[in-house]
Amino acid sequence: MTSGSSGLRVSALTHAYGRGDRVLDGLGLTVPEGELAAVLGPSGCGKTTLLRVVAGFLVPDSGEVVVGGRVVSGPGAQVPPERRGVGIVAQEGALFPHLSVARNVAFGLRTAGRAERRARTAEMLELVGLGEYADRMPHELSGGQQQRIALARALAPRPALVLLDEPFNALDSALRAGLRSDIRGALRAAGATALLVTHDQEEALSVADRVAVIRRGRVVQSGTPQELYARPADPWVASFVGEAVLLPAALDGGHAATALGRVPLTALPAGPAGGSATGTVVLRPEQLRLTAPTEDASARGRVAEVRYHGHDALVLVELPDGGPSVTVRAPGSLTVRPGDETGVRVDGTAAFHPGPAAS
Ligand SMILES: Nc1ncnc2c1ncn2[C@@H]1O[C@H](COP(=O)(O)OP(=O)(O)OP(=O)(O)O)[C@@H](O)[C@H]1O
């Protein structure tokens, strides 16, 4: 149902504001048609700048943006925002306050005939589950409803691409999860290609088909949520995407010697075999187990903090002698308290990254 044939392709984008440093530094990413991609990165990494370039509000210093098979930004080409076939859902709906819900949704359909406009508006309101709300005014809607109407308005003209700029930011967390999956469902039903900008890793992992992690204006890793979580490119990505346990380590054959004992490696790092490189081992908290301190634990420590989440708990364990602290994911039923002595054991294998962890 999209008008484009090939989603979004961004290549080699660079941009600096004035004489400042490059905010986009050779950034490239692709969103196949019909997929939802998330751009995930810390504050200031260039997400909004990327969005503004793709939307056409900002002309980059160099690079190319192709939407639906058409170059909309590149050497010799700058298509204005309103002619890019790009729909936008902003952080807080940004509905026209003086127009009814139906008129907001119909806004981008001015060139269509009256009957078509009505039918498409009704279709879009049904799609976002608000068919009954056509005659309401925006101020009569909840924040979540406003965001759904903003999505209906963005999808109505069948854009080649929908940009979602932290669309759940203004909502409380109970609402967020439900709205996320509703919006995901509506995008899928419309067959839309979409780019979601967020700094919330849980949001990116839970809704996107693929995620591009941005750091300092570059994509440092892109893949499915599962790939990013299971095989982060480096320790920084590991700790940005989900909880990670990073341990200083020394290579020891097919193992790494760490404060939690010898940990078998997922794959041997490239380079001379049997080298004695030092680096960082990446584990996930669910790979660590709490054991009795008397048992054959890989290491012993003291519980420093318990963060209870109902279904499970994250237990922070301080290792002795100034060793690192490690986070263990334990069942929610486990009764440990700060101050308890505990053993810690590692299950499975770990990735080894030579050199110090990036900060
Ligand atoms: N109009 C501007 N003029 C000068 N510098 C700017 C301008 N807009 C953004 N910047 C700078 O560019 C960098 C990237 O900003 P950008 O808004 O793209 O980051 P972001 O990843 O969206 O951050 P956040 O998650 O906090 O919104 C920041 O250092 C910011 O201060």
The ligand as an ORCA input file, in Angstrom:
! r2SCAN-3c Opt
* xyz 0 1
  N      20.446     23.922     15.497
  C      21.577     23.491     16.081
  N      22.658     24.298     16.147
  C      23.817     23.882     16.700
  N      23.994     22.662     17.251
  C      22.955     21.814     17.226
  C      21.689     22.181     16.653
  N      20.849     21.133     16.774
  C      21.546     20.158     17.406
  N      22.793     20.551     17.678
  C      23.849     19.735     18.332
  O      24.056     18.581     17.534
  C      24.263     17.430     18.355
  C      23.262     16.347     17.981
  O      21.961     16.823     18.258
  P      20.654     15.969     17.944
  O      19.502     16.802     18.390
  O      20.672     15.496     16.549
  O      20.871     14.721     18.930
  P      19.820     13.628     19.461
  O      20.500     12.338     19.321
  O      18.522     13.804     18.793
  O      19.690     14.005     20.984
  P      18.417     13.872     21.977
  O      18.186     12.397     22.181
  O      18.907     14.550     23.222
  O      17.269     14.575     21.329
  C      24.158     17.894     19.789
  O      25.457     18.082     20.280
  C      23.424     19.216     19.684
  O      23.812     20.082     20.698
*
